[in-house]
Amino acid sequence: MTPNSTEIVEAIRRERANVEWINESMKALRQDYGGRYIAVRDREVIDADGDFDALLTRVRKLPYPESVTIEHISATEYIWLL
């Protein structure tokens, strides 16, 4: 089934909110989940794993997996100098 424009806008809004929350919370997330992948729904970590495929398999079994954002949290903070 093809999503309608309202569903697409809602999915984009949800993804953006999750990514913004991850960026704002990076220091705490790095302490708790550094070196692992996290699954975030509604600005809350719902699962984590060092193995992306294992995490993705679990996320796909959840209700509404399309509402979950998966990001890798590096163990080290990197600073880019341009």
N, C-alpha and C positions, 0 to 999 in steps of 0.2 A: 504494500500500500504506500502510495506517495504522500508524504506529509504536505499539509496545506501551509500557506504563508504564515499563519498564526503560530502553528507548531514549530516552524523553522525559526521564527523570531524568538519564541520562548526557549528553544534549545540553545540559541546563540546567547541569550541573556543568562541562562543558567551556567553555561560554560564560562562566560566572562566573569560572573560572580565568583565561581570556584577558583579561577586562575588569579583573580585579584586577591582573594583571601589567602591563597597559597603564597603569593608574593609578599603580602603584608605579614604573614606568619612565618616566614622562612627561617628566621633565627631559631624559634622554638621547634619548628618541624625538623630542622637540621639536627638539633640535639636529640630528638626522639626517634627520627627515621633516617638519619644520614646514611647514604649508601644504599638506600632501598627505594622501591617504587611505592607510592601511596595512591589509594583510591579515595576520591573526595566526592561527597554528595551533599549539597546544601551547606557548603562551607564547613564540613566536618569530615575528618578522616574516618572512613568506615572499614578499611582494610589496608594492609601493607605487606610487602614481600620483597625479598632480594631477587626473586625470579619473576620477570615480567610475565612470562607465559602462564605461570601458576596463578598469579594475581588476575590476569585477564580471564582465565578459565573460571575462577570463582565469581568475578564481576558479571560475566555473561549469564550466570545462573540466578542472579538477583532479579527481583522485579524491576522493570524499567532501567536496564543497564545503560541505556543511552543517556541517562541523567548523571552518569558517573564520569568524572575527570580523572585520568591517570597521569601522574607526573613522577619523574625521577627526582629524588632529593639528594644532591651531592653531599658527600661527607665533609667537603671542604668548600669554603666560600672563595670564589674566584673573582678577581678584580681585573677588568679589562682596561688597559691603557691604550689610548688611541693617539 
